[in-house]
Amino acid sequence: MLRRTKERPIYRLLTTIIAFSLLVGVLPAAAASPFSASNMTETAQTDIAAYSATEPPGELVYSGLYFGNGRYAVLDRILDTNIPATVEAVVQLNSMNRRHLIFSNYINGVETSMSVEVTAANQLRYFESGTSLVTPAVPPIFDGEWHTITCVRDLANSRVTFYVNGELFHEFTNANLRNGTNPLNAIHCIGADLRASKIFFDGSVSEVRLWSTIRTLDEIKAGVNVNIGGDDSGLMHLWQFDESLLGNIPQTVLDKADVGNPLHGTLIGFQMMLTKNGLYNNGNDQNIEIDSALNMPAATVKN
């Protein structure tokens, strides 16, 4: 398993400022490091020292992409195997009291479908071709932090269990689950469904993982706050989202699971953008738009 170290926002801010200055020619390329004492104000040095003192070293911070407003990912084909035993998603939720489609292939109810979502009543929901299992209201996860939502489907015992951040949240027994004789017949989306008037996920997505195995509580706990590797036992598919995907034509989401027949996806509705420091940042700063044909910066800088 790969761990990602804490990103310091104030360092990123200073790096962004210097990078933009170099871009417009304000500073010469040979300027001294922005982190040297001579190039920082006393306030900046104090802020950095205070931030470093309060943040534990090595804490994981996921990277991700903002979905919603027409942004989602669609898989290239129908899942080869039947419904996975475990679905996990690492997400940030932006808003309460609205539906968030995490993983879905729902069109109109005629297709053989399976979905995991957050409902407009702030509950977790598992839907499987006529069976709708809705939990009580979820813990406070609408806080801008990364949360791991896990849904485990135990066909043999007719049980569906939800976990939040590695903790048991709710269990359904005697669930009416399909026996697998009717395979899935529609492509899945991440962050949306397939109906004409799509319901989108409003927030950021870092990882979506599908497992062929019924994950145990210990295994689920071990997968929280880590970026897993592609060779974990039982892993069927792994899609990881970050800014680097937006610099490709087409914007392909690679399946990073170490399987013989990977299932890739494509981003829909995302612009190709490069920020001043070389990274897309969800439109929260000025961005240099990339011409999709030439892969060259456009002439204008957009807010």
Residue, then its C-alpha position, 0 to 999 in steps of 0.5 A: m500500500l502506498r501512503r501519500t504525505k501531507e500537502r501544506p497549503i501555504y507552501r503550495l500557495l507560495t509556490t503558485i505565486i512564484a510560478f505565476s511570477l515567472l510565467v508573466g516575467v515578473l521574476p527572473a528564472a534565477a530568482a532565489s528560492p521562495f522559501s528562503a528567509s530573505n524572500m519571505t515576510e516575517t508574517a509568512q515565516t510565522d504562518i509556516a512555522a505555526y502550520s508545521a507545528t500543528e499538522p502531524p507529519g505523514e498524515l495522508v491527504y488524498s488528491g481528487l477531482y471535483f465532480g458535479n455540474g455535468r462532470y463524471a466518468v463513464l466506464d468503457r464497457i459493462l463489468d465483465t463479472n457479476i456484481p462485485a462483493t465490495v464497493e469502496a469510494v473515497v469521497q468529499l461531499n460538498s452539500m447535504n440534502r441532495r442525491h449523490l450518485i457514487f457508482s451507478n448504471y441506472i437508466n429506467g429500472v428495466e436494465t439489470s442495475m446496481s448503484v451506491e449513492v447518498t440520498a437527498a435525506n443524507q442516507l446511504r443507499y444500495f440499489e440492485s434491480g428492484t431492491s432498495l436498501v436505505t440506511p439511517a442518516v449518515p454520520p457528519i461526512f459533509d465537512g469537506e474532509w475525505h471519507t471512505i464509504t464501503c458497501v459489502r454485498d454478501l450474497a450467500n447470507s443475504r446481507v448488505t453492510f455499509y461502513v464509513n471510515g472503517e467503522l460499521f455503520h449499518e447492516f441489512t439482513n434478509a436482503n433480496l439480492r439477485n443470485g447472479t443468473n442475470p448479469l449486468n447489462a448496462i455500463h456503470c458511471i462514477g459520479a452519475d447514472l445513465r438516465a437522460s436527466k442525470i443525477f450527479f455527485d456533488g463533491s470530489v472523488s479520489e478513488v473507487r475500488l471494486w472487490s471480488t471478495i467480501r471485505t472483512l472489518d479489519e481489511i476495510k480498516a486497513g484500507v482507510n487513509v491509504n492509497i492502495g496498490g493495484d496488486d491487493s488480493g481480491l481487487m477487481h478494479l481500481w480507479q484513482f482521480d487526480e489533476s494529472l488526468l486532465g492533461n491527456i487527450p482523451q481524458t482516460v481514467l486507467d484501471k490500476a488493478d493488476v488484472g489481465n483485462p483492465l476496465h478503463g473509463t473516460l472523463i466527461g465534462f471536464q475541461m483541459m486546464l493547466t494552472k499557473n503551477g502546472l496543476y488543475n485545481n478545480g477552478n478555484d484559482q486562475n487557470i490557463e486553458i489548454d487548446s484541446a487540439l494543439n495541447m498548447p496554452a490559450a492566449t487568455v488567463k481565465n478566472 
